[in-house]
């Protein structure tokens, strides 16, 4: 799945977070994250980022630092630095494109009841989202493979939605800082997306 745009927004009337994924193939997938699911997912995805994405896969030691023996606090700080770099490069200003996209999972957003996160050897993070309901019976689901930049962008968008929800979920430092306060709730990931301009 080649992701073109992401939208992560808190909906007050539903008291849930709606995630919308727009692909370059003209497909859209929508899913609801409840407070209960977000309470479980938020610390988990931040932990995975600190454990597996804080240090780039191609990082080489200078001989003074053992990258494999780096403590949790140091990894957390490195993850925060990488997140800030991604946020500075990302396009949070382009509106999410609403069109007549094909929705392979149907028009009703997936109500996520189970998420599995698997760090892959190639540096990607594999996420499996499932809707397992008894009434009405449902067993929908889909899988995403996300690169490092996309993982950090999703964390940024999710952090912003959690702030809007006022669910008072404790925010790890990996999602703190001034850049988090400036985040929008959408991101354009297309190759021709406009990038932010900085004036000195």
Backbone as ProteinMPNN parsed JSONL, in Angstrom:
{"seq_chain_A": "XXXXXXXXXXXXXXXXXXXXXXXXXXXXXXXXXXXXXXXXXXXXXXXXXXXXXXXXXXXXXXXXXXXXXXXXXXXXXXXXXXXXXXXXXXXXXXXXXXXXXXXXXXXXXXXXXXXXXXXXXXXXXXXXXXXXXXXXXXXXXXXXXXXXXXXXXXXXXXXXXXXXXXXXXXXXXXXXXXXXXXXXXXXXXXXXXXXXXXXX", "coords_chain_A": {"N_chain_A": [[0.846, -1.19, 0.0], [0.783, 2.018, -1.076], [1.078, 4.86, 0.553], [-0.441, 7.982, 0.247], [-1.616, 10.188, 1.558], [-2.368, 11.061, 4.968], [-4.805, 11.33, 7.518], [-5.57, 12.252, 10.757], [-7.867, 12.639, 13.101], [-9.599, 13.9, 15.921], [-12.918, 13.263, 16.846], [-15.388, 14.885, 18.38], [-18.151, 14.364, 18.776], [-18.285, 11.626, 18.475], [-16.439, 10.837, 20.259], [-14.049, 9.65, 19.561], [-11.114, 8.781, 17.65], [-10.635, 9.41, 14.284], [-9.005, 7.83, 11.737], [-7.775, 8.313, 8.552], [-6.676, 6.973, 5.522], [-5.19, 7.63, 2.532], [-4.452, 6.336, -0.589], [-2.018, 6.098, -3.277], [-3.139, 4.658, -5.259], [-5.721, 5.417, -5.402], [-7.378, 4.535, -3.399], [-9.132, 4.444, -0.267], [-8.854, 4.018, 3.187], [-10.555, 3.828, 6.213], [-10.563, 4.213, 9.743], [-11.644, 3.786, 13.127], [-10.319, 4.82, 16.235], [-10.797, 4.03, 19.474], [-10.973, 5.438, 22.821], [-10.081, 3.546, 24.669], [-8.616, 1.769, 23.025], [-6.654, 3.538, 22.085], [-5.365, 4.192, 24.468], [-3.979, 1.844, 24.889], [-2.493, 1.542, 22.541], [-0.903, 3.887, 22.267], [1.325, 4.074, 24.272], [2.607, 1.745, 23.48], [3.394, 2.016, 20.74], [5.157, 4.145, 20.999], [7.091, 2.961, 22.619], [8.086, 0.984, 20.906], [9.213, 2.601, 18.944], [11.289, 3.873, 20.388], [12.825, 1.642, 21.076], [13.475, 0.474, 18.593], [13.731, 2.36, 16.499], [15.148, 4.573, 17.235], [17.893, 4.65, 16.772], [19.387, 4.957, 13.685], [19.324, 2.446, 11.09], [21.648, 2.294, 9.588], [23.566, 3.41, 11.177], [26.82, 4.129, 12.435], [29.234, 3.439, 14.851], [31.449, 5.691, 16.57], [33.511, 4.594, 17.831], [33.694, 5.273, 20.461], [31.223, 5.089, 21.563], [29.015, 2.538, 22.381], [26.632, 1.439, 20.437], [24.79, -0.62, 20.679], [24.602, -0.972, 23.392], [23.363, 1.205, 24.421], [21.56, 3.143, 26.788], [18.071, 3.312, 27.908], [17.155, 5.955, 28.294], [18.903, 7.496, 26.729], [18.292, 6.47, 24.21], [15.679, 7.324, 24.04], [16.014, 10.093, 23.884], [17.379, 10.273, 21.435], [15.4, 9.268, 19.734], [13.532, 11.309, 19.966], [14.921, 13.423, 18.772], [15.124, 12.448, 16.135], [12.424, 12.39, 15.503], [11.798, 15.126, 15.555], [13.318, 16.009, 13.359], [11.981, 14.706, 11.251], [9.425, 15.876, 11.437], [10.0, 18.52, 10.788], [10.553, 18.278, 8.104], [8.217, 17.309, 7.012], [5.0, 17.664, 5.339], [2.496, 19.27, 6.658], [0.529, 20.94, 5.922], [-0.996, 20.737, 3.57], [-4.328, 20.185, 2.648], [-6.291, 17.297, 3.466], [-7.179, 15.161, 0.881], [-10.364, 14.829, -0.238], [-12.191, 12.73, -2.063], [-13.847, 10.705, -4.54], [-12.834, 8.168, -3.678], [-12.093, 4.682, -3.938], [-13.217, 2.39, -1.54], [-11.919, -0.242, -0.137], [-12.514, -1.665, 2.198], [-15.081, -1.036, 2.718], [-17.676, 1.464, 3.324], [-18.106, 2.098, 5.96], [-16.161, 3.069, 8.688], [-13.452, 1.077, 9.921], [-13.68, -0.392, 13.068], [-11.289, -0.438, 15.278], [-10.171, -3.168, 17.067], [-8.022, -4.647, 17.663], [-4.502, -4.431, 17.487], [-1.448, -5.196, 16.004], [1.999, -4.811, 16.273], [4.967, -5.035, 14.492], [8.334, -4.823, 14.329], [10.43, -4.786, 11.492], [13.216, -6.476, 9.862], [14.16, -4.922, 7.744], [13.951, -2.35, 8.57], [11.457, -1.248, 8.565], [8.17, -0.757, 10.019], [5.691, -2.987, 10.725], [2.227, -2.939, 10.807], [-0.722, -4.404, 11.906], [-4.091, -4.05, 11.681], [-7.158, -4.852, 13.161], [-10.647, -5.611, 13.109], [-12.634, -7.163, 15.163], [-15.617, -8.254, 15.787], [-18.596, -9.317, 17.514], [-21.326, -8.684, 17.408], [-22.711, -6.471, 15.233], [-21.574, -9.415, 13.445], [-18.174, -9.294, 12.503], [-15.066, -9.334, 10.822], [-13.016, -7.747, 9.756], [-9.946, -6.335, 8.4], [-6.602, -4.955, 7.933], [-3.248, -4.459, 6.673], [-0.316, -2.523, 7.261], [2.824, -1.403, 6.113], [5.274, 0.564, 7.333], [7.74, 3.025, 6.809], [10.529, 4.602, 8.552], [10.241, 7.49, 8.61], [7.501, 7.782, 8.118], [6.433, 6.472, 10.34], [7.205, 8.192, 12.465], [5.796, 10.458, 11.65], [3.139, 9.59, 11.88], [3.002, 9.236, 14.65], [3.25, 11.896, 15.425], [0.885, 13.031, 14.356], [-1.035, 11.505, 15.714], [-0.474, 12.202, 18.351], [-1.273, 14.884, 18.34], [-4.039, 14.582, 17.901], [-4.731, 13.243, 20.253], [-4.205, 15.231, 22.117], [-6.254, 17.024, 21.421], [-8.452, 15.513, 22.146], [-8.451, 15.51, 24.904], [-8.143, 13.374, 26.616], [-6.315, 12.914, 28.516], [-4.058, 11.284, 28.307], [-0.924, 10.152, 29.16], [1.863, 11.77, 27.842], [4.651, 10.572, 26.207], [8.079, 11.705, 26.105], [8.902, 11.526, 23.531], [6.975, 12.588, 21.98], [6.77, 15.234, 22.542], [7.432, 18.806, 22.852], [8.022, 21.878, 20.952], [7.411, 21.524, 18.251], [5.386, 19.655, 18.249], [3.198, 21.099, 19.153], [2.682, 22.678, 17.009], [1.688, 21.016, 15.129], [-0.435, 19.789, 12.537], [-3.467, 18.007, 11.667], [-3.245, 16.416, 9.523], [-1.325, 14.94, 6.887], [0.617, 15.215, 3.976], [1.98, 12.888, 1.883], [2.819, 12.55, -0.66], [5.091, 12.424, -3.485], [5.426, 14.952, -4.649], [4.703, 16.775, -2.771], [4.364, 19.916, -1.152], [6.985, 21.318, 0.671], [7.822, 22.65, 3.915], [8.912, 26.068, 4.254], [11.698, 27.836, 5.481], [12.738, 30.845, 6.972], [15.625, 32.699, 7.62]], "CA_chain_A": [[0.0, 0.0, 0.0], [1.574, 3.241, -1.199], [0.282, 5.884, 1.225], [-0.272, 9.327, -0.279], [-1.978, 11.14, 2.606], [-2.928, 10.561, 6.221], [-5.549, 12.278, 8.333], [-5.857, 11.715, 12.094], [-8.654, 13.697, 13.744], [-10.508, 13.571, 17.019], [-14.305, 13.664, 16.613], [-15.996, 15.069, 19.687], [-19.468, 13.737, 18.877], [-18.08, 10.176, 18.588], [-15.404, 10.654, 21.269], [-13.112, 8.693, 18.981], [-10.186, 9.333, 16.663], [-10.815, 8.859, 12.946], [-7.799, 7.782, 10.911], [-8.078, 8.077, 7.142], [-5.474, 6.713, 4.738], [-5.44, 7.802, 1.109], [-3.333, 5.724, -1.3], [-1.768, 6.58, -4.636], [-3.978, 3.859, -6.161], [-7.082, 5.929, -5.354], [-8.158, 3.826, -2.38], [-9.148, 5.057, 1.059], [-9.215, 3.168, 4.33], [-10.902, 4.614, 7.393], [-10.693, 3.414, 10.971], [-11.873, 4.459, 14.405], [-9.566, 4.439, 17.426], [-11.495, 4.419, 20.692], [-10.078, 5.849, 23.904], [-9.485, 2.341, 25.229], [-7.601, 1.284, 22.099], [-5.574, 4.517, 22.051], [-4.63, 4.029, 25.73], [-3.087, 0.695, 24.746], [-1.608, 1.714, 21.387], [0.018, 5.026, 22.395], [2.614, 3.73, 24.889], [3.24, 0.645, 22.752], [4.071, 2.508, 19.542], [6.289, 4.949, 21.458], [8.118, 2.032, 23.098], [8.687, 0.366, 19.722], [10.053, 3.627, 18.313], [12.497, 4.052, 21.199], [13.625, 0.418, 21.043], [13.868, 0.009, 17.26], [13.889, 3.41, 15.502], [15.941, 5.693, 17.761], [19.192, 4.611, 16.107], [19.23, 4.553, 12.281], [19.862, 1.117, 10.784], [22.988, 2.416, 9.015], [24.427, 4.164, 12.098], [28.128, 3.533, 12.706], [29.815, 4.0, 16.062], [32.724, 6.403, 16.413], [34.488, 3.872, 18.629], [33.558, 5.659, 21.86], [29.871, 4.776, 22.018], [28.496, 1.236, 21.987], [25.236, 1.689, 20.074], [23.951, -1.721, 21.157], [24.479, -0.913, 24.856], [22.829, 2.513, 24.793], [20.471, 3.009, 27.752], [16.738, 3.705, 27.451], [17.032, 7.419, 28.277], [19.634, 7.98, 25.557], [17.49, 6.094, 23.036], [14.506, 8.202, 24.032], [16.459, 11.4, 23.398], [17.668, 10.13, 20.012], [14.112, 9.132, 19.049], [12.921, 12.634, 19.926], [15.649, 14.189, 17.755], [14.716, 11.954, 14.816], [11.04, 12.832, 15.292], [11.835, 16.548, 15.222], [13.82, 16.128, 11.991], [10.911, 14.283, 10.34], [8.351, 16.868, 11.497], [10.449, 19.71, 10.062], [10.525, 18.002, 6.663], [6.892, 16.836, 6.58], [4.015, 18.639, 4.877], [1.28, 19.19, 7.459], [-0.34, 22.049, 5.533], [-1.884, 20.394, 2.461], [-5.555, 19.552, 3.141], [-6.547, 15.91, 3.079], [-7.984, 15.155, -0.34], [-11.609, 14.068, -0.139], [-12.75, 12.499, -3.395], [-14.625, 9.477, -4.638], [-11.901, 7.045, -3.604], [-12.629, 3.339, -3.696], [-12.976, 1.964, -0.162], [-11.919, -1.708, -0.185], [-13.086, -2.243, 3.423], [-16.45, -0.544, 2.877], [-17.835, 2.878, 3.667], [-18.094, 2.254, 7.419], [-14.794, 2.934, 9.207], [-13.076, -0.086, 10.718], [-13.573, -0.137, 14.502], [-10.104, -1.227, 15.622], [-10.224, -3.877, 18.348], [-6.737, -5.315, 17.875], [-3.384, -3.925, 16.696], [-0.182, -5.898, 16.195], [3.141, -4.063, 15.751], [6.124, -5.904, 14.297], [9.503, -4.219, 13.672], [10.982, -5.678, 10.479], [14.668, -6.341, 9.681], [14.475, -3.9, 6.746], [13.795, -1.03, 9.173], [10.058, -0.833, 8.542], [7.289, -1.221, 11.091], [4.473, -3.595, 10.185], [1.071, -2.818, 11.688], [-1.928, -5.124, 11.507], [-5.282, -3.534, 12.344], [-8.27, -5.803, 13.024], [-11.957, -5.352, 13.708], [-13.226, -8.45, 15.501], [-16.859, -7.962, 16.504], [-19.586, -10.398, 17.535], [-22.616, -8.138, 16.996], [-22.873, -7.483, 14.175], [-20.321, -10.142, 13.209], [-17.235, -8.641, 11.592], [-13.659, -9.726, 10.976], [-12.239, -6.982, 8.774], [-8.609, -5.945, 8.823], [-5.633, -4.639, 6.891], [-1.855, -4.382, 7.122], [0.497, -1.411, 6.773], [4.264, -1.414, 6.339], [5.643, 1.97, 7.377], [9.132, 3.381, 7.006], [10.805, 5.401, 9.743], [9.643, 8.823, 8.534], [6.049, 7.661, 8.247], [6.151, 6.121, 11.742], [7.302, 9.41, 13.267], [4.697, 11.346, 11.244], [1.913, 9.057, 12.483], [3.074, 9.567, 16.077], [2.986, 13.326, 15.534], [-0.544, 13.251, 14.105], [-1.79, 10.876, 16.8], [-0.267, 13.042, 19.536], [-2.12, 16.071, 18.192], [-5.427, 14.149, 18.103], [-4.888, 12.941, 21.682], [-4.302, 16.534, 22.791], [-7.592, 17.556, 21.161], [-9.448, 14.683, 22.832], [-8.369, 15.76, 26.352], [-8.26, 12.1, 27.317], [-5.282, 12.934, 29.551], [-3.11, 10.192, 28.145], [0.415, 10.671, 29.427], [2.643, 11.896, 26.607], [6.09, 10.342, 26.309], [8.85, 12.839, 25.588], [9.078, 11.359, 22.081], [5.944, 13.343, 21.274], [6.658, 16.546, 23.157], [8.233, 19.838, 22.213], [7.291, 22.926, 20.249], [6.914, 21.053, 16.963], [4.123, 18.961, 18.466], [2.136, 22.076, 19.311], [2.416, 23.277, 15.713], [1.262, 19.987, 14.193], [-1.809, 19.736, 12.049], [-3.99, 16.657, 11.817], [-3.138, 15.762, 8.231], [0.009, 15.004, 6.285], [0.69, 14.845, 2.574], [3.182, 12.106, 1.711], [3.092, 12.363, -2.079], [6.447, 12.873, -3.834], [5.45, 16.346, -5.051], [4.119, 17.599, -1.712], [5.12, 21.117, -0.825], [7.703, 21.228, 1.939], [7.84, 23.946, 4.597], [10.017, 26.982, 3.958], [12.173, 28.515, 6.682], [13.466, 32.085, 6.717], [16.566, 33.027, 8.698]], "C_chain_A": [[0.881, 1.239, 0.0], [0.754, 4.413, -0.655], [0.603, 7.261, 0.664], [-0.543, 10.377, 0.789], [-2.54, 10.408, 3.812], [-3.697, 11.678, 6.896], [-5.871, 11.588, 9.652], [-6.564, 12.816, 12.858], [-9.538, 13.145, 14.852], [-11.891, 14.118, 16.688], [-15.039, 13.688, 17.951], [-17.302, 14.314, 19.826], [-19.376, 12.211, 18.995], [-17.16, 9.835, 19.769], [-14.426, 9.559, 20.836], [-12.215, 9.426, 17.987], [-10.413, 8.621, 15.337], [-9.502, 8.974, 12.181], [-8.222, 7.468, 9.483], [-6.765, 7.984, 6.368], [-5.859, 6.756, 3.272], [-4.234, 7.259, 0.355], [-3.183, 6.308, -2.699], [-2.585, 5.8, -5.659], [-5.434, 4.318, -6.135], [-7.978, 5.185, -4.39], [-8.088, 4.591, -1.066], [-9.589, 4.027, 2.091], [-9.459, 4.076, 5.515], [-10.999, 3.693, 8.597], [-10.879, 4.303, 12.182], [-10.911, 3.913, 15.445], [-10.333, 4.941, 18.641], [-10.476, 4.86, 21.742], [-9.35, 4.637, 24.474], [-8.365, 1.808, 24.336], [-6.394, 2.228, 22.079], [-4.728, 4.438, 23.317], [-3.625, 2.886, 25.647], [-2.053, 0.907, 23.636], [-0.534, 2.768, 21.615], [1.34, 4.663, 23.07], [3.352, 2.633, 24.119], [4.016, 1.156, 21.539], [5.266, 3.391, 19.908], [7.435, 4.068, 21.959], [8.845, 1.38, 21.927], [9.633, 1.341, 19.03], [11.357, 3.801, 19.073], [13.415, 2.833, 21.079], [14.203, 0.111, 19.662], [14.161, 1.116, 16.241], [14.739, 4.591, 15.986], [17.285, 5.795, 17.056], [18.989, 4.152, 14.669], [19.912, 3.217, 12.011], [21.287, 1.184, 10.257], [23.956, 3.195, 9.911], [25.715, 3.392, 12.38], [28.723, 4.222, 13.933], [31.137, 4.695, 15.753], [33.835, 5.734, 17.226], [34.394, 4.181, 20.113], [32.203, 5.274, 22.437], [29.462, 3.413, 21.489], [27.002, 1.395, 21.721], [24.295, 0.613, 20.616], [23.718, -1.664, 22.662], [23.892, 0.409, 25.339], [21.613, 2.353, 25.708], [19.163, 3.605, 27.205], [16.583, 5.214, 27.35], [17.732, 8.023, 27.058], [18.872, 7.665, 24.279], [16.263, 6.995, 22.911], [14.868, 9.579, 23.477], [16.756, 11.359, 21.897], [16.377, 10.014, 19.204], [13.431, 10.486, 18.923], [13.603, 13.514, 18.879], [15.243, 13.76, 16.354], [13.295, 12.396, 14.499], [11.01, 14.294, 14.875], [12.317, 16.771, 13.792], [12.733, 15.778, 10.979], [9.815, 15.334, 10.278], [8.739, 18.121, 10.718], [10.385, 19.518, 8.552], [9.12, 17.707, 6.136], [5.979, 17.987, 6.17], [2.714, 18.426, 5.657], [0.246, 20.22, 7.009], [-1.328, 21.712, 4.41], [-3.129, 19.69, 2.982], [-5.694, 18.114, 2.63], [-7.523, 15.906, 1.907], [-9.194, 14.248, -0.177], [-12.166, 13.926, -1.547], [-13.531, 11.19, -3.379], [-13.71, 8.258, -4.665], [-12.649, 5.735, -3.38], [-12.261, 2.937, -2.266], [-13.066, 0.439, -0.084], [-12.511, -2.376, 1.057], [-14.515, -1.773, 3.675], [-16.476, 0.902, 3.325], [-17.834, 3.135, 5.167], [-16.671, 2.078, 7.938], [-14.613, 1.678, 10.052], [-13.02, 0.333, 12.19], [-12.46, -1.026, 15.04], [-10.257, -1.844, 17.008], [-8.902, -4.57, 18.663], [-5.695, -4.708, 16.939], [-2.148, -4.739, 17.038], [0.93, -5.102, 15.526], [4.342, -4.994, 15.668], [7.25, -5.146, 13.615], [10.132, -5.229, 12.718], [12.488, -5.441, 10.32], [15.058, -5.247, 8.682], [14.306, -2.48, 7.277], [12.381, -0.501, 9.15], [9.326, -1.345, 9.781], [6.011, -1.745, 10.445], [3.363, -3.487, 11.229], [-0.101, -3.578, 11.094], [-3.096, -4.613, 12.346], [-6.437, -4.499, 12.091], [-9.518, -5.274, 13.711], [-12.598, -6.719, 13.92], [-14.44, -8.201, 16.392], [-17.806, -9.147, 16.433], [-20.953, -9.923, 17.056], [-22.453, -6.705, 16.511], [-21.538, -8.152, 13.887], [-19.441, -9.432, 12.183], [-15.829, -9.117, 11.886], [-12.814, -9.043, 9.896], [-10.846, -6.681, 9.316], [-7.744, -5.569, 7.637], [-4.259, -4.473, 7.523], [-1.167, -3.192, 6.477], [1.96, -1.696, 7.069], [4.728, 0.032, 6.245], [7.143, 2.127, 7.602], [9.283, 4.32, 8.193], [10.117, 6.764, 9.723], [8.139, 8.771, 8.727], [5.651, 7.32, 9.683], [6.168, 7.365, 12.618], [6.195, 10.406, 12.913], [3.377, 10.897, 11.86], [1.872, 9.378, 13.977], [2.738, 11.038, 16.292], [1.497, 13.625, 15.376], [-1.4, 12.687, 15.239], [-1.663, 11.685, 18.09], [-1.179, 14.265, 19.5], [-3.592, 15.717, 18.44], [-5.706, 13.836, 19.57], [-4.999, 14.233, 22.486], [-5.701, 17.127, 22.621], [-8.658, 16.804, 21.954], [-9.542, 14.996, 24.321], [-8.606, 14.483, 27.161], [-7.24, 11.978, 28.438], [-4.416, 11.68, 29.527], [-1.723, 10.775, 28.318], [1.241, 10.648, 28.156], [4.11, 11.599, 26.864], [6.841, 11.519, 25.705], [9.065, 12.729, 24.097], [8.033, 12.124, 21.299], [5.754, 14.722, 21.872], [7.471, 17.555, 22.384], [7.397, 20.789, 21.406], [6.728, 22.442, 18.93], [5.584, 20.343, 17.121], [2.974, 19.938, 18.577], [1.767, 22.721, 17.986], [1.818, 22.278, 14.737], [-0.177, 20.168, 13.771], [-2.311, 18.317, 12.252], [-3.978, 15.9, 10.506], [-1.704, 15.859, 7.751], [-0.073, 14.504, 4.863], [2.021, 14.146, 2.351], [3.535, 11.886, 0.244], [4.452, 12.949, -2.437], [6.528, 14.365, -4.161], [4.858, 17.276, -3.996], [5.009, 18.793, -1.424], [5.732, 20.989, 0.556], [7.734, 22.6, 2.596], [9.071, 24.766, 4.227], [10.397, 27.723, 5.234], [12.974, 29.741, 6.284], [14.362, 32.382, 7.905], [16.631, 34.528, 8.895]], "O_chain_A": [[1.63, 1.485, 0.946], [-0.157, 4.901, -1.324], [1.765, 7.665, 0.609], [0.206, 11.345, 0.916], [-3.099, 9.316, 3.71], [-3.289, 12.838, 6.853], [-6.386, 10.47, 9.664], [-5.946, 13.815, 13.226], [-10.136, 12.075, 14.731], [-12.034, 15.277, 16.299], [-15.276, 12.65, 18.568], [-17.555, 13.692, 20.857], [-20.275, 11.574, 19.545], [-17.111, 8.689, 20.217], [-14.037, 8.686, 21.612], [-12.517, 10.535, 17.547], [-10.389, 7.393, 15.267], [-8.962, 10.066, 12.002], [-8.929, 6.492, 9.229], [-5.866, 8.807, 6.538], [-6.737, 6.019, 2.823], [-3.106, 7.67, 0.623], [-4.102, 6.929, -3.233], [-2.714, 6.231, -6.805], [-6.291, 3.696, -6.763], [-9.2, 5.196, -4.538], [-7.115, 5.293, -0.788], [-10.548, 3.28, 1.896], [-8.673, 4.981, 5.792], [-11.451, 2.552, 8.495], [-10.35, 5.412, 12.256], [-10.704, 2.703, 15.538], [-10.499, 6.148, 18.816], [-9.27, 4.678, 21.569], [-8.148, 4.692, 24.732], [-7.297, 1.439, 24.824], [-5.249, 1.775, 22.058], [-3.509, 4.597, 23.257], [-2.554, 2.944, 26.252], [-0.896, 0.509, 23.766], [0.613, 2.583, 21.211], [2.397, 4.919, 22.492], [4.582, 2.599, 24.11], [5.167, 0.772, 21.332], [6.276, 3.387, 19.205], [8.606, 4.387, 21.752], [10.068, 1.237, 21.948], [10.716, 0.961, 18.586], [12.423, 3.87, 18.462], [14.635, 2.975, 20.992], [15.296, -0.447, 19.559], [14.779, 0.842, 15.212], [15.014, 5.509, 15.214], [17.764, 6.894, 16.775], [18.466, 3.06, 14.447], [20.935, 2.891, 12.614], [22.06, 0.246, 10.448], [25.033, 3.594, 9.468], [25.705, 2.172, 12.542], [28.709, 5.449, 14.031], [31.844, 4.34, 14.81], [34.955, 6.241, 17.301], [34.942, 3.45, 20.938], [32.051, 5.146, 23.652], [29.551, 3.156, 20.289], [26.202, 1.475, 22.654], [23.149, 0.896, 20.967], [22.751, -2.239, 23.162], [23.92, 0.701, 26.535], [20.738, 1.529, 25.442], [19.153, 4.299, 26.188], [15.947, 5.708, 26.418], [17.215, 8.949, 26.433], [18.81, 8.491, 23.368], [15.867, 7.375, 21.809], [14.114, 10.157, 22.693], [16.426, 12.297, 21.171], [16.266, 10.588, 18.12], [12.821, 10.783, 17.896], [12.932, 14.269, 18.175], [15.039, 14.602, 15.479], [12.991, 12.738, 13.356], [10.284, 14.666, 13.953], [11.785, 17.627, 13.086], [12.576, 16.465, 9.97], [9.324, 15.655, 9.196], [7.893, 18.721, 10.056], [10.187, 20.478, 7.807], [8.867, 17.842, 4.939], [6.161, 19.128, 6.596], [1.936, 17.521, 5.355], [-0.8, 20.36, 7.642], [-2.384, 22.336, 4.311], [-3.01, 18.691, 3.692], [-5.273, 17.778, 1.524], [-8.56, 16.568, 1.944], [-9.054, 13.039, 0.002], [-12.571, 14.917, -2.155], [-13.832, 10.647, -2.317], [-13.8, 7.421, -5.563], [-13.69, 5.692, -2.723], [-11.123, 3.126, -1.837], [-14.161, -0.113, 0.024], [-12.961, -3.52, 0.989], [-15.096, -2.072, 4.719], [-15.447, 1.49, 3.661], [-17.59, 4.259, 5.605], [-16.036, 1.058, 7.668], [-15.506, 1.276, 10.797], [-12.369, 1.324, 12.518], [-12.658, -2.225, 15.235], [-10.449, -1.136, 17.997], [-8.683, -5.024, 19.786], [-5.959, -4.495, 15.755], [-1.835, -4.95, 18.21], [0.825, -4.753, 14.35], [4.695, -5.658, 16.643], [7.143, -4.845, 12.426], [10.344, -6.385, 13.081], [12.982, -4.35, 10.604], [16.16, -4.703, 8.76], [14.491, -1.514, 6.537], [12.122, 0.587, 9.663], [9.799, -2.237, 10.485], [5.336, -1.025, 9.709], [3.534, -3.889, 12.38], [-0.431, -3.412, 9.919], [-3.088, -4.729, 13.571], [-6.672, -4.916, 10.956], [-9.458, -4.593, 14.735], [-13.051, -7.354, 12.968], [-14.307, -7.968, 17.594], [-17.833, -9.886, 15.449], [-21.666, -10.663, 16.378], [-22.097, -5.821, 17.29], [-20.485, -7.539, 14.06], [-19.915, -9.02, 11.124], [-15.443, -9.284, 13.043], [-12.008, -9.681, 9.219], [-10.597, -6.761, 10.519], [-8.097, -5.826, 6.486], [-4.125, -4.362, 8.741], [-1.396, -2.884, 5.307], [2.298, -2.175, 8.152], [4.591, 0.661, 5.196], [7.737, 1.467, 8.455], [8.295, 4.776, 8.768], [9.482, 7.153, 10.703], [7.566, 9.613, 9.418], [4.645, 7.822, 10.184], [5.259, 7.576, 13.42], [5.709, 11.122, 13.788], [2.586, 11.726, 12.309], [0.824, 9.749, 14.505], [2.025, 11.384, 17.233], [0.918, 14.375, 16.162], [-2.368, 13.314, 15.669], [-2.633, 11.834, 18.832], [-1.782, 14.632, 20.509], [-4.307, 16.463, 19.109], [-6.79, 14.13, 20.074], [-5.791, 14.321, 23.424], [-6.266, 17.669, 23.57], [-9.651, 17.394, 22.382], [-10.585, 14.778, 24.937], [-9.192, 14.514, 28.243], [-7.297, 11.035, 29.227], [-4.088, 11.099, 30.562], [-1.384, 11.78, 27.693], [1.313, 9.628, 27.471], [4.753, 12.293, 27.651], [6.292, 12.25, 24.881], [9.38, 13.726, 23.447], [8.171, 12.3, 20.088], [4.688, 15.32, 21.725], [8.118, 17.223, 21.392], [6.208, 20.555, 21.189], [5.663, 22.902, 18.518], [4.736, 20.412, 16.231], [1.868, 19.632, 18.133], [0.667, 23.253, 17.841], [1.471, 22.654, 13.617], [-1.022, 20.633, 14.536], [-1.666, 17.514, 12.926], [-4.624, 14.86, 10.381], [-0.959, 16.751, 8.158], [-0.737, 13.509, 4.571], [3.077, 14.73, 2.595], [4.448, 11.121, -0.065], [4.923, 13.87, -1.769], [7.578, 14.981, -3.975], [4.547, 18.43, -4.288], [6.237, 18.699, -1.449], [5.056, 20.592, 1.504], [7.678, 23.614, 1.901], [10.132, 24.22, 3.927], [9.53, 28.181, 5.977], [13.793, 29.684, 5.367], [13.925, 32.326, 9.055], [17.368, 35.006, 9.758]]}, "name": "protein", "num_of_chains": 1, "seq": "XXXXXXXXXXXXXXXXXXXXXXXXXXXXXXXXXXXXXXXXXXXXXXXXXXXXXXXXXXXXXXXXXXXXXXXXXXXXXXXXXXXXXXXXXXXXXXXXXXXXXXXXXXXXXXXXXXXXXXXXXXXXXXXXXXXXXXXXXXXXXXXXXXXXXXXXXXXXXXXXXXXXXXXXXXXXXXXXXXXXXXXXXXXXXXXXXXXXXXXX"}
